[in-house]
Amino acid sequence: MISTCKVRLAVPGNIRIIWGVLTVLLILVPFFISCSRNSDLQADTKQKINAICGYDPVAYFTESKPVPGVKDFFYVWNNAKWNFSSKENLELFKENPEKYAPKYNGYCAFALSRNDFVDADPEAWTIVNDKLYLTFNPEIKNAWLQDKRNYIAQADKNWHLRIDK
């Protein structure tokens, strides 16, 4: 017959208290860290991100060129702050943001056609079928323009695969 026995160590009361506090801290600290990452404060910070580097998305359509927005005319939409060069452009955007916002949340259309997320340069832009597309730089824009129809089709497919997850 095998005998089992439990050995109890004599631990002073202070060490048990310290051990208990450390155990509780090890459990609670990660919890508080994860809560702070997902807090409303973090969401408010996200809303302060300037979409397309602060350029006016409506100006691409109305002035046929990139125009920096001003801080007095802005609108928070889609977790980003959109700046405008005029009150009129701000109002146009408010009426129909999907019409003026760049495709793919402003990521480079060429990179997305290759299933990659790359920030875009607001100065490297094109409007195709009433949609604003941004690319990484003017050289990439020129390459993208060579076969834009196929690049758009592939980027649309990749975009939906990524956002539908």
C-alpha positions as CSV (number, residue, x, y, z in Angstrom):
1,M,0.0,0.0,0.0
2,I,1.3,3.4,-1.0
3,S,1.0,6.1,1.5
4,T,0.5,9.7,0.6
5,C,1.2,12.5,2.9
6,K,0.9,16.2,2.7
7,V,3.8,18.3,3.9
8,R,2.8,21.7,5.3
9,L,5.4,24.3,5.6
10,A,5.3,26.7,8.4
11,V,4.9,30.1,6.8
12,P,4.8,33.2,9.0
13,G,1.6,35.2,8.7
14,N,3.2,38.3,7.1
15,I,4.6,36.2,4.2
16,R,1.1,34.7,3.6
17,I,-0.4,38.2,3.4
18,I,2.3,39.5,1.0
19,W,1.9,36.4,-1.1
20,G,-1.9,37.0,-1.2
21,V,-1.4,40.6,-2.2
22,L,1.0,39.7,-5.0
23,T,-1.3,37.0,-6.3
24,V,-4.2,39.5,-6.4
25,L,-2.0,42.0,-8.2
26,L,-0.8,39.5,-10.7
27,I,-4.5,38.8,-11.6
28,L,-5.7,42.4,-11.5
29,V,-2.9,44.3,-13.2
30,P,-3.3,42.7,-16.7
31,F,-7.1,43.2,-16.3
32,F,-6.7,46.9,-15.7
33,I,-4.2,47.3,-18.5
34,S,-6.5,45.6,-21.0
35,C,-9.4,47.7,-19.9
36,S,-7.5,50.9,-20.3
37,R,-6.5,49.9,-23.9
38,N,-10.2,49.5,-24.8
39,S,-11.5,52.5,-22.9
40,D,-13.5,55.4,-24.3
41,L,-10.4,57.5,-23.8
42,Q,-8.6,55.5,-26.4
43,A,-11.6,55.8,-28.8
44,D,-11.5,59.6,-28.4
45,T,-7.8,59.6,-29.3
46,K,-8.6,57.6,-32.4
47,Q,-11.1,60.2,-33.5
48,K,-8.4,62.9,-33.5
49,I,-6.5,61.1,-36.3
50,N,-6.5,63.5,-39.3
51,A,-7.9,61.6,-42.3
52,I,-5.8,61.9,-45.5
53,C,-3.2,64.0,-43.6
54,G,-5.7,66.9,-43.1
55,Y,-6.4,67.4,-46.8
56,D,-9.9,68.4,-47.9
57,P,-11.5,65.3,-49.5
58,V,-14.2,67.4,-51.3
59,A,-11.6,69.7,-52.9
60,Y,-10.4,66.8,-55.1
61,F,-13.8,66.8,-56.7
62,T,-14.6,70.5,-56.7
63,E,-11.2,72.0,-57.4
64,S,-9.5,69.0,-59.1
65,K,-6.5,69.3,-56.8
66,P,-5.4,68.4,-53.3
67,V,-6.1,71.3,-50.9
68,P,-5.1,71.3,-47.2
69,G,-8.0,71.7,-44.8
70,V,-8.1,74.2,-42.0
71,K,-8.6,73.4,-38.4
72,D,-11.8,75.5,-38.2
73,F,-13.7,73.3,-40.6
74,F,-13.7,69.7,-39.5
75,Y,-16.1,66.8,-39.1
76,V,-15.6,63.5,-37.2
77,W,-16.6,60.5,-39.3
78,N,-15.6,56.9,-39.4
79,N,-13.3,57.3,-36.4
80,A,-11.3,60.1,-38.0
81,K,-11.2,63.8,-38.1
82,W,-11.8,65.2,-41.6
83,N,-10.6,68.7,-42.4
84,F,-12.0,71.0,-45.1
85,S,-10.8,74.2,-46.8
86,S,-14.3,75.8,-46.6
87,K,-17.6,75.6,-44.8
88,E,-19.3,74.7,-48.1
89,N,-17.0,71.6,-48.5
90,L,-17.7,70.6,-44.9
91,E,-21.4,70.7,-45.6
92,L,-21.1,68.7,-48.8
93,F,-19.1,66.0,-47.0
94,K,-21.7,65.9,-44.2
95,E,-24.5,65.3,-46.7
96,N,-22.7,62.3,-48.3
97,P,-19.3,61.3,-46.8
98,E,-19.1,58.1,-48.9
99,K,-19.1,60.1,-52.0
100,Y,-16.0,62.1,-51.1
101,A,-14.0,59.9,-48.8
102,P,-11.2,58.1,-50.5
103,K,-11.6,54.4,-51.2
104,Y,-10.0,51.9,-48.8
105,N,-10.0,54.4,-45.9
106,G,-7.2,56.3,-47.7
107,Y,-4.8,53.4,-47.9
108,C,-2.7,53.1,-51.1
109,A,-4.9,51.5,-53.8
110,F,-1.9,49.9,-55.6
111,A,-0.6,48.3,-52.4
112,L,-4.1,47.0,-51.5
113,S,-4.3,45.4,-54.9
114,R,-1.4,43.3,-53.7
115,N,-3.1,42.7,-50.4
116,D,-1.0,45.0,-48.3
117,F,-1.9,48.1,-46.3
118,V,0.3,51.1,-47.0
119,D,-0.3,54.7,-46.1
120,A,-0.9,56.9,-49.1
121,D,0.3,60.4,-50.1
122,P,-2.7,62.8,-50.5
123,E,-0.7,64.4,-53.4
124,A,-0.7,61.2,-55.4
125,W,-4.4,60.9,-56.3
126,T,-6.8,60.0,-59.0
127,I,-10.6,60.0,-59.5
128,V,-12.0,57.0,-61.3
129,N,-15.8,56.6,-61.8
130,D,-16.4,59.4,-59.2
131,K,-14.3,57.7,-56.6
132,L,-11.1,59.1,-55.0
133,Y,-8.1,56.8,-55.0
134,L,-4.8,57.6,-53.3
135,T,-1.5,55.9,-53.8
136,F,1.8,55.8,-52.0
137,N,3.6,58.3,-54.2
138,P,3.6,59.7,-57.8
139,E,5.7,56.9,-59.2
140,I,3.3,54.3,-57.8
141,K,0.4,56.3,-59.1
142,N,1.8,56.2,-62.6
143,A,2.3,52.4,-62.4
144,W,-1.3,52.0,-61.0
145,L,-2.7,54.1,-63.8
146,Q,-1.3,51.7,-66.4
147,D,-3.8,49.0,-65.4
148,K,-6.1,50.8,-62.9
149,R,-9.2,48.8,-63.8
150,N,-7.6,45.5,-62.8
151,Y,-5.8,47.0,-59.8
152,I,-9.2,48.4,-58.6
153,A,-10.9,45.1,-59.0
154,Q,-8.2,43.3,-57.1
155,A,-8.1,45.9,-54.4
156,D,-11.9,45.8,-54.0
157,K,-11.6,42.0,-53.6
158,N,-8.8,42.3,-51.0
159,W,-10.5,45.1,-49.1
160,H,-13.7,43.0,-48.7
161,L,-11.7,40.0,-47.6
162,R,-10.0,42.0,-45.0
163,I,-12.9,44.0,-43.6
164,D,-15.4,41.0,-43.7
165,K,-13.2,39.1,-41.2
